[in-house]
Amino acid sequence: MLVTSALITGLALGSMYGLLALGFYVTYAVSSTVNFAQGSSMMLGAVFAYTLAVTFGWPFVPAALVALALCALYGVIVERVAVRPFARRGSSAWLMATVALGIVADNAVLFTFGKEPRGFPMLHGSIQVAGINVSWLQIAIPVVGLALAAGLHVFSRRTSYGKAMLAVVQNADAARLMGINVPLAIMLAYAASTMFAGAAGIMIAPLFNVHSDMGTLFGLKAFAVAILGGITSAWGVMIAGLIFGLTESLITALLGSAYTQILSFALVIVALALMPNGLFGRAEVKKV
């Protein structure tokens, strides 16, 4: 019974990690950069949805859609302010700039939203699975996560615009000659990245409450998941998220929460030592 409950919780948690990691995949696949404010993007999705749905009394679906649109706008700001000025000059300072922008967002929410965690009731009701009550939310999170991963894979591999976005990172100059708007493609990748994070925040908020620093540790774990899955593979990061979430939940259930972070990150180190390119990643070929 304990293990079954841990597996169900792990699937929901792992899907959320996978969604966040998909955001890292999207920006890396298009621009070879990542948004280290991804945890803040997750927090903003939850805060925006809570404010609209609970504080202002909006129906949940419109509140969630507007929250995702605001997250996309935040992604555009991250790209324009913290990434583009540095990437253009060939500088890696965007690493620190995205971290700094995330800290600014966290503290802005702290002063405006408050520091007290707030409950966010969303989907009510549950079903019985192996004698355990499973909420609809715990079912919805893996379904949405896997659907988004499948949609992203189809978009990037089967549509002309998806292929064009992937071509940007291969050779930006050639992409421009083919008529691809490179800055726009990168900006849209960042918007999509923060929307994935916002979706994760909205869905996980009822399980973990809403507060200004809720995304910090989740963002760090999601980056570990992205590297573990092979950041060049959408399915890889999603599957790695599920593995990480299941492992974390089983450790907590069987050994206690005191060992969760120690053992889960230790296993990540071991896995990367054995597979430096991640579970589904491919080694880069460097041309001389």
NUTORSE-362897 format. One record per residue (C-alpha): residue number from 1; chain; x, y, z. Coordinates in nm, 2 decimals. Example, Ala and Ser with C-alpha at 12.3 -4.5 7.8 and 13.67 -1.06 7.14 Angstrom:
NUTORSE-362897
<miza k="1" c="A" x="1.23" y="-0.45" z="0.78"/>
<miza k="2" c="A" x="1.37" y="-0.11" z="0.71"/>
END
This chain:
NUTORSE-362897
<miza k="1" c="A" x="0.00" y="0.00" z="0.00"/>
<miza k="2" c="A" x="0.28" y="0.24" z="0.09"/>
<miza k="3" c="A" x="0.47" y="0.16" z="-0.23"/>
<miza k="4" c="A" x="0.16" y="0.20" z="-0.44"/>
<miza k="5" c="A" x="0.09" y="0.54" z="-0.29"/>
<miza k="6" c="A" x="0.45" y="0.65" z="-0.35"/>
<miza k="7" c="A" x="0.43" y="0.53" z="-0.71"/>
<miza k="8" c="A" x="0.12" y="0.74" z="-0.78"/>
<miza k="9" c="A" x="0.27" y="1.04" z="-0.61"/>
<miza k="10" c="A" x="0.59" y="0.99" z="-0.80"/>
<miza k="11" c="A" x="0.42" y="0.99" z="-1.14"/>
<miza k="12" c="A" x="0.26" y="1.33" z="-1.07"/>
<miza k="13" c="A" x="0.58" y="1.47" z="-0.93"/>
<miza k="14" c="A" x="0.79" y="1.33" z="-1.21"/>
<miza k="15" c="A" x="0.55" y="1.47" z="-1.47"/>
<miza k="16" c="A" x="0.59" y="1.81" z="-1.32"/>
<miza k="17" c="A" x="0.97" y="1.78" z="-1.33"/>
<miza k="18" c="A" x="0.94" y="1.67" z="-1.69"/>
<miza k="19" c="A" x="0.74" y="1.97" z="-1.78"/>
<miza k="20" c="A" x="0.99" y="2.20" z="-1.63"/>
<miza k="21" c="A" x="1.27" y="2.01" z="-1.80"/>
<miza k="22" c="A" x="1.09" y="2.04" z="-2.14"/>
<miza k="23" c="A" x="1.14" y="2.42" z="-2.10"/>
<miza k="24" c="A" x="1.51" y="2.37" z="-2.07"/>
<miza k="25" c="A" x="1.50" y="2.14" z="-2.38"/>
<miza k="26" c="A" x="1.31" y="2.39" z="-2.59"/>
<miza k="27" c="A" x="1.55" y="2.68" z="-2.54"/>
<miza k="28" c="A" x="1.86" y="2.46" z="-2.57"/>
<miza k="29" c="A" x="1.74" y="2.30" z="-2.89"/>
<miza k="30" c="A" x="1.68" y="2.64" z="-3.05"/>
<miza k="31" c="A" x="1.96" y="2.86" z="-2.91"/>
<miza k="32" c="A" x="2.20" y="2.65" z="-2.70"/>
<miza k="33" c="A" x="2.10" y="2.85" z="-2.40"/>
<miza k="34" c="A" x="1.88" y="2.77" z="-2.11"/>
<miza k="35" c="A" x="1.66" y="2.98" z="-1.87"/>
<miza k="36" c="A" x="1.79" y="2.94" z="-1.52"/>
<miza k="37" c="A" x="1.48" y="3.14" z="-1.40"/>
<miza k="38" c="A" x="1.27" y="2.84" z="-1.49"/>
<miza k="39" c="A" x="1.18" y="2.78" z="-1.13"/>
<miza k="40" c="A" x="1.06" y="3.14" z="-1.11"/>
<miza k="41" c="A" x="0.85" y="3.08" z="-1.42"/>
<miza k="42" c="A" x="0.68" y="2.79" z="-1.25"/>
<miza k="43" c="A" x="0.61" y="3.00" z="-0.94"/>
<miza k="44" c="A" x="0.47" y="3.28" z="-1.15"/>
<miza k="45" c="A" x="0.23" y="3.04" z="-1.33"/>
<miza k="46" c="A" x="0.09" y="2.93" z="-0.99"/>
<miza k="47" c="A" x="0.07" y="3.29" z="-0.85"/>
<miza k="48" c="A" x="-0.10" y="3.43" z="-1.16"/>
<miza k="49" c="A" x="-0.35" y="3.15" z="-1.17"/>
<miza k="50" c="A" x="-0.42" y="3.18" z="-0.79"/>
<miza k="51" c="A" x="-0.46" y="3.56" z="-0.81"/>
<miza k="52" c="A" x="-0.71" y="3.54" z="-1.10"/>
<miza k="53" c="A" x="-0.90" y="3.23" z="-0.99"/>
<miza k="54" c="A" x="-0.91" y="3.28" z="-0.61"/>
<miza k="55" c="A" x="-0.85" y="3.65" z="-0.54"/>
<miza k="56" c="A" x="-1.05" y="3.79" z="-0.84"/>
<miza k="57" c="A" x="-1.29" y="3.49" z="-0.86"/>
<miza k="58" c="A" x="-1.24" y="3.41" z="-1.23"/>
<miza k="59" c="A" x="-1.34" y="3.06" z="-1.36"/>
<miza k="60" c="A" x="-1.04" y="2.83" z="-1.35"/>
<miza k="61" c="A" x="-0.99" y="2.77" z="-1.73"/>
<miza k="62" c="A" x="-0.98" y="3.14" z="-1.83"/>
<miza k="63" c="A" x="-0.76" y="3.21" z="-1.52"/>
<miza k="64" c="A" x="-0.51" y="2.94" z="-1.63"/>
<miza k="65" c="A" x="-0.50" y="3.05" z="-1.99"/>
<miza k="66" c="A" x="-0.43" y="3.41" z="-1.89"/>
<miza k="67" c="A" x="-0.17" y="3.29" z="-1.64"/>
<miza k="68" c="A" x="0.00" y="3.10" z="-1.92"/>
<miza k="69" c="A" x="0.00" y="3.40" z="-2.15"/>
<miza k="70" c="A" x="0.16" y="3.61" z="-1.87"/>
<miza k="71" c="A" x="0.42" y="3.34" z="-1.83"/>
<miza k="72" c="A" x="0.49" y="3.35" z="-2.20"/>
<miza k="73" c="A" x="0.54" y="3.73" z="-2.17"/>
<miza k="74" c="A" x="0.78" y="3.67" z="-1.88"/>
<miza k="75" c="A" x="0.97" y="3.44" z="-2.11"/>
<miza k="76" c="A" x="1.00" y="3.71" z="-2.38"/>
<miza k="77" c="A" x="1.13" y="3.95" z="-2.11"/>
<miza k="78" c="A" x="1.39" y="3.69" z="-2.00"/>
<miza k="79" c="A" x="1.51" y="3.64" z="-2.36"/>
<miza k="80" c="A" x="1.52" y="4.01" z="-2.45"/>
<miza k="81" c="A" x="1.67" y="4.14" z="-2.12"/>
<miza k="82" c="A" x="1.88" y="3.86" z="-1.98"/>
<miza k="83" c="A" x="1.98" y="3.64" z="-2.28"/>
<miza k="84" c="A" x="1.99" y="3.82" z="-2.61"/>
<miza k="85" c="A" x="2.23" y="4.11" z="-2.52"/>
<miza k="86" c="A" x="2.49" y="3.87" z="-2.39"/>
<miza k="87" c="A" x="2.45" y="3.58" z="-2.64"/>
<miza k="88" c="A" x="2.48" y="3.83" z="-2.93"/>
<miza k="89" c="A" x="2.83" y="3.92" z="-2.80"/>
<miza k="90" c="A" x="2.93" y="3.55" z="-2.76"/>
<miza k="91" c="A" x="2.93" y="3.60" z="-2.38"/>
<miza k="92" c="A" x="2.81" y="3.34" z="-2.13"/>
<miza k="93" c="A" x="2.70" y="3.60" z="-1.89"/>
<miza k="94" c="A" x="2.33" y="3.51" z="-1.97"/>
<miza k="95" c="A" x="2.39" y="3.22" z="-1.72"/>
<miza k="96" c="A" x="2.41" y="3.47" z="-1.43"/>
<miza k="97" c="A" x="2.17" y="3.72" z="-1.59"/>
<miza k="98" c="A" x="1.88" y="3.46" z="-1.60"/>
<miza k="99" c="A" x="1.95" y="3.36" z="-1.24"/>
<miza k="100" c="A" x="1.94" y="3.73" z="-1.13"/>
<miza k="101" c="A" x="1.62" y="3.79" z="-1.32"/>
<miza k="102" c="A" x="1.46" y="3.49" z="-1.14"/>
<miza k="103" c="A" x="1.57" y="3.63" z="-0.80"/>
<miza k="104" c="A" x="1.41" y="3.96" z="-0.90"/>
<miza k="105" c="A" x="1.09" y="3.79" z="-0.99"/>
<miza k="106" c="A" x="1.08" y="3.58" z="-0.67"/>
<miza k="107" c="A" x="1.13" y="3.89" z="-0.45"/>
<miza k="108" c="A" x="0.88" y="4.10" z="-0.64"/>
<miza k="109" c="A" x="0.62" y="3.83" z="-0.57"/>
<miza k="110" c="A" x="0.73" y="3.81" z="-0.21"/>
<miza k="111" c="A" x="0.66" y="4.18" z="-0.16"/>
<miza k="112" c="A" x="0.33" y="4.19" z="-0.35"/>
<miza k="113" c="A" x="0.18" y="3.84" z="-0.30"/>
<miza k="114" c="A" x="0.32" y="3.78" z="0.05"/>
<miza k="115" c="A" x="0.53" y="3.51" z="0.20"/>
<miza k="116" c="A" x="0.26" y="3.29" z="0.35"/>
<miza k="117" c="A" x="0.18" y="2.97" z="0.16"/>
<miza k="118" c="A" x="-0.17" y="2.97" z="0.02"/>
<miza k="119" c="A" x="-0.39" y="2.67" z="-0.06"/>
<miza k="120" c="A" x="-0.52" y="2.65" z="-0.42"/>
<miza k="121" c="A" x="-0.81" y="2.41" z="-0.45"/>
<miza k="122" c="A" x="-0.86" y="2.31" z="-0.81"/>
<miza k="123" c="A" x="-0.99" y="1.97" z="-0.91"/>
<miza k="124" c="A" x="-1.21" y="1.79" z="-0.66"/>
<miza k="125" c="A" x="-1.29" y="1.43" z="-0.64"/>
<miza k="126" c="A" x="-1.09" y="1.11" z="-0.65"/>
<miza k="127" c="A" x="-1.11" y="0.75" z="-0.76"/>
<miza k="128" c="A" x="-1.00" y="0.42" z="-0.61"/>
<miza k="129" c="A" x="-0.68" y="0.26" z="-0.75"/>
<miza k="130" c="A" x="-0.56" y="-0.05" z="-0.57"/>
<miza k="131" c="A" x="-0.75" y="0.05" z="-0.26"/>
<miza k="132" c="A" x="-0.60" y="0.40" z="-0.25"/>
<miza k="133" c="A" x="-0.78" y="0.72" z="-0.31"/>
<miza k="134" c="A" x="-0.62" y="0.90" z="-0.61"/>
<miza k="135" c="A" x="-0.72" y="1.26" z="-0.68"/>
<miza k="136" c="A" x="-0.81" y="1.36" z="-1.03"/>
<miza k="137" c="A" x="-0.52" y="1.61" z="-1.01"/>
<miza k="138" c="A" x="-0.27" y="1.33" z="-0.96"/>
<miza k="139" c="A" x="-0.41" y="1.17" z="-1.28"/>
<miza k="140" c="A" x="-0.43" y="1.49" z="-1.48"/>
<miza k="141" c="A" x="-0.07" y="1.59" z="-1.42"/>
<miza k="142" c="A" x="0.09" y="1.29" z="-1.59"/>
<miza k="143" c="A" x="-0.17" y="1.30" z="-1.87"/>
<miza k="144" c="A" x="-0.10" y="1.66" z="-1.95"/>
<miza k="145" c="A" x="0.28" y="1.62" z="-1.92"/>
<miza k="146" c="A" x="0.30" y="1.33" z="-2.16"/>
<miza k="147" c="A" x="0.05" y="1.50" z="-2.40"/>
<miza k="148" c="A" x="0.27" y="1.82" z="-2.41"/>
<miza k="149" c="A" x="0.58" y="1.61" z="-2.46"/>
<miza k="150" c="A" x="0.42" y="1.43" z="-2.75"/>
<miza k="151" c="A" x="0.29" y="1.75" z="-2.90"/>
<miza k="152" c="A" x="0.63" y="1.91" z="-2.87"/>
<miza k="153" c="A" x="0.80" y="1.61" z="-3.04"/>
<miza k="154" c="A" x="0.55" y="1.62" z="-3.33"/>
<miza k="155" c="A" x="0.58" y="1.99" z="-3.37"/>
<miza k="156" c="A" x="0.96" y="1.99" z="-3.38"/>
<miza k="157" c="A" x="1.00" y="1.68" z="-3.60"/>
<miza k="158" c="A" x="0.69" y="1.69" z="-3.82"/>
<miza k="159" c="A" x="0.61" y="2.06" z="-3.89"/>
<miza k="160" c="A" x="0.80" y="2.29" z="-4.12"/>
<miza k="161" c="A" x="0.82" y="2.57" z="-3.85"/>
<miza k="162" c="A" x="0.94" y="2.32" z="-3.59"/>
<miza k="163" c="A" x="1.22" y="2.20" z="-3.81"/>
<miza k="164" c="A" x="1.30" y="2.56" z="-3.89"/>
<miza k="165" c="A" x="1.34" y="2.64" z="-3.52"/>
<miza k="166" c="A" x="1.57" y="2.34" z="-3.47"/>
<miza k="167" c="A" x="1.78" y="2.46" z="-3.77"/>
<miza k="168" c="A" x="1.86" y="2.78" z="-3.60"/>
<miza k="169" c="A" x="2.09" y="2.62" z="-3.35"/>
<miza k="170" c="A" x="2.27" y="2.42" z="-3.62"/>
<miza k="171" c="A" x="2.36" y="2.72" z="-3.83"/>
<miza k="172" c="A" x="2.20" y="3.05" z="-3.76"/>
<miza k="173" c="A" x="2.34" y="3.22" z="-4.07"/>
<miza k="174" c="A" x="2.21" y="2.94" z="-4.30"/>
<miza k="175" c="A" x="1.87" y="2.97" z="-4.12"/>
<miza k="176" c="A" x="1.86" y="3.34" z="-4.20"/>
<miza k="177" c="A" x="1.94" y="3.28" z="-4.56"/>
<miza k="178" c="A" x="1.64" y="3.04" z="-4.57"/>
<miza k="179" c="A" x="1.42" y="3.32" z="-4.45"/>
<miza k="180" c="A" x="1.39" y="3.21" z="-4.09"/>
<miza k="181" c="A" x="1.36" y="3.50" z="-3.84"/>
<miza k="182" c="A" x="1.62" y="3.38" z="-3.59"/>
<miza k="183" c="A" x="1.56" y="3.63" z="-3.31"/>
<miza k="184" c="A" x="1.19" y="3.56" z="-3.33"/>
<miza k="185" c="A" x="1.24" y="3.18" z="-3.32"/>
<miza k="186" c="A" x="1.46" y="3.21" z="-3.01"/>
<miza k="187" c="A" x="1.21" y="3.45" z="-2.84"/>
<miza k="188" c="A" x="0.92" y="3.21" z="-2.91"/>
<miza k="189" c="A" x="1.13" y="2.92" z="-2.77"/>
<miza k="190" c="A" x="1.17" y="3.12" z="-2.44"/>
<miza k="191" c="A" x="0.80" y="3.20" z="-2.44"/>
<miza k="192" c="A" x="0.72" y="2.83" z="-2.48"/>
<miza k="193" c="A" x="0.97" y="2.74" z="-2.21"/>
<miza k="194" c="A" x="0.81" y="2.96" z="-1.95"/>
<miza k="195" c="A" x="0.46" y="2.84" z="-2.05"/>
<miza k="196" c="A" x="0.57" y="2.48" z="-1.98"/>
<miza k="197" c="A" x="0.70" y="2.59" z="-1.64"/>
<miza k="198" c="A" x="0.38" y="2.79" z="-1.58"/>
<miza k="199" c="A" x="0.16" y="2.48" z="-1.66"/>
<miza k="200" c="A" x="0.37" y="2.28" z="-1.41"/>
<miza k="201" c="A" x="0.32" y="2.54" z="-1.15"/>
<miza k="202" c="A" x="-0.06" y="2.57" z="-1.20"/>
<miza k="203" c="A" x="-0.10" y="2.19" z="-1.17"/>
<miza k="204" c="A" x="0.13" y="2.13" z="-0.88"/>
<miza k="205" c="A" x="0.01" y="2.43" z="-0.67"/>
<miza k="206" c="A" x="-0.28" y="2.25" z="-0.51"/>
<miza k="207" c="A" x="-0.05" y="1.98" z="-0.39"/>
<miza k="208" c="A" x="0.23" y="2.20" z="-0.25"/>
<miza k="209" c="A" x="0.06" y="2.54" z="-0.19"/>
<miza k="210" c="A" x="0.14" y="2.87" z="-0.36"/>
<miza k="211" c="A" x="0.43" y="3.09" z="-0.23"/>
<miza k="212" c="A" x="0.71" y="3.31" z="-0.37"/>
<miza k="213" c="A" x="0.99" y="3.06" z="-0.34"/>
<miza k="214" c="A" x="0.80" y="2.75" z="-0.44"/>
<miza k="215" c="A" x="0.99" y="2.71" z="-0.77"/>
<miza k="216" c="A" x="1.35" y="2.74" z="-0.64"/>
<miza k="217" c="A" x="1.42" y="2.37" z="-0.56"/>
<miza k="218" c="A" x="1.19" y="2.25" z="-0.83"/>
<miza k="219" c="A" x="1.38" y="2.45" z="-1.09"/>
<miza k="220" c="A" x="1.71" y="2.30" z="-0.97"/>
<miza k="221" c="A" x="1.57" y="1.95" z="-0.98"/>
<miza k="222" c="A" x="1.43" y="2.00" z="-1.33"/>
<miza k="223" c="A" x="1.76" y="2.11" z="-1.46"/>
<miza k="224" c="A" x="1.92" y="1.79" z="-1.32"/>
<miza k="225" c="A" x="1.64" y="1.60" z="-1.49"/>
<miza k="226" c="A" x="1.70" y="1.78" z="-1.82"/>
<miza k="227" c="A" x="2.07" y="1.68" z="-1.81"/>
<miza k="228" c="A" x="1.99" y="1.33" z="-1.69"/>
<miza k="229" c="A" x="1.75" y="1.27" z="-1.98"/>
<miza k="230" c="A" x="1.98" y="1.42" z="-2.24"/>
<miza k="231" c="A" x="1.88" y="1.78" z="-2.30"/>
<miza k="232" c="A" x="1.86" y="1.73" z="-2.67"/>
<miza k="233" c="A" x="1.57" y="1.49" z="-2.64"/>
<miza k="234" c="A" x="1.21" y="1.60" z="-2.56"/>
<miza k="235" c="A" x="1.11" y="1.24" z="-2.47"/>
<miza k="236" c="A" x="1.43" y="1.19" z="-2.29"/>
<miza k="237" c="A" x="1.38" y="1.47" z="-2.04"/>
<miza k="238" c="A" x="1.01" y="1.37" z="-1.99"/>
<miza k="239" c="A" x="1.10" y="1.01" z="-1.91"/>
<miza k="240" c="A" x="1.39" y="1.12" z="-1.69"/>
<miza k="241" c="A" x="1.14" y="1.34" z="-1.50"/>
<miza k="242" c="A" x="0.92" y="1.04" z="-1.44"/>
<miza k="243" c="A" x="1.22" y="0.83" z="-1.32"/>
<miza k="244" c="A" x="1.34" y="1.11" z="-1.09"/>
<miza k="245" c="A" x="0.99" y="1.17" z="-0.94"/>
<miza k="246" c="A" x="0.93" y="0.80" z="-0.88"/>
<miza k="247" c="A" x="1.28" y="0.75" z="-0.73"/>
<miza k="248" c="A" x="1.23" y="1.05" z="-0.50"/>
<miza k="249" c="A" x="0.89" y="0.93" z="-0.38"/>
<miza k="250" c="A" x="1.01" y="0.58" z="-0.32"/>
<miza k="251" c="A" x="1.30" y="0.71" z="-0.12"/>
<miza k="252" c="A" x="1.07" y="0.93" z="0.09"/>
<miza k="253" c="A" x="0.82" y="0.64" z="0.15"/>
<miza k="254" c="A" x="1.08" y="0.37" z="0.23"/>
<miza k="255" c="A" x="1.36" y="0.56" z="0.41"/>
<miza k="256" c="A" x="1.21" y="0.90" z="0.51"/>
<miza k="257" c="A" x="1.23" y="1.25" z="0.38"/>
<miza k="258" c="A" x="1.57" y="1.31" z="0.55"/>
<miza k="259" c="A" x="1.73" y="1.10" z="0.28"/>
<miza k="260" c="A" x="1.53" y="1.22" z="-0.02"/>
<miza k="261" c="A" x="1.76" y="1.50" z="-0.15"/>
<miza k="262" c="A" x="2.08" y="1.32" z="-0.05"/>
<miza k="263" c="A" x="2.01" y="0.99" z="-0.23"/>
<miza k="264" c="A" x="1.82" y="1.13" z="-0.53"/>
<miza k="265" c="A" x="2.10" y="1.37" z="-0.63"/>
<miza k="266" c="A" x="2.36" y="1.11" z="-0.55"/>
<miza k="267" c="A" x="2.19" y="0.88" z="-0.80"/>
<miza k="268" c="A" x="2.19" y="1.16" z="-1.06"/>
<miza k="269" c="A" x="2.57" y="1.19" z="-1.02"/>
<miza k="270" c="A" x="2.62" y="0.82" z="-1.06"/>
<miza k="271" c="A" x="2.39" y="0.81" z="-1.36"/>
<miza k="272" c="A" x="2.58" y="1.09" z="-1.53"/>
<miza k="273" c="A" x="2.91" y="0.94" z="-1.45"/>
<miza k="274" c="A" x="2.80" y="0.62" z="-1.63"/>
<miza k="275" c="A" x="2.62" y="0.81" z="-1.91"/>
<miza k="276" c="A" x="2.77" y="1.16" z="-1.95"/>
<miza k="277" c="A" x="2.53" y="1.25" z="-2.23"/>
<miza k="278" c="A" x="2.22" y="1.15" z="-2.03"/>
<miza k="279" c="A" x="1.98" y="0.86" z="-2.08"/>
<miza k="280" c="A" x="1.88" y="0.97" z="-2.43"/>
<miza k="281" c="A" x="2.12" y="1.24" z="-2.53"/>
<miza k="282" c="A" x="2.38" y="1.21" z="-2.81"/>
<miza k="283" c="A" x="2.74" y="1.32" z="-2.80"/>
<miza k="284" c="A" x="2.81" y="1.64" z="-2.99"/>
<miza k="285" c="A" x="3.02" y="1.61" z="-3.30"/>
<miza k="286" c="A" x="3.28" y="1.89" z="-3.31"/>
<miza k="287" c="A" x="3.40" y="1.98" z="-3.66"/>
<miza k="288" c="A" x="3.76" y="2.09" z="-3.70"/>
END
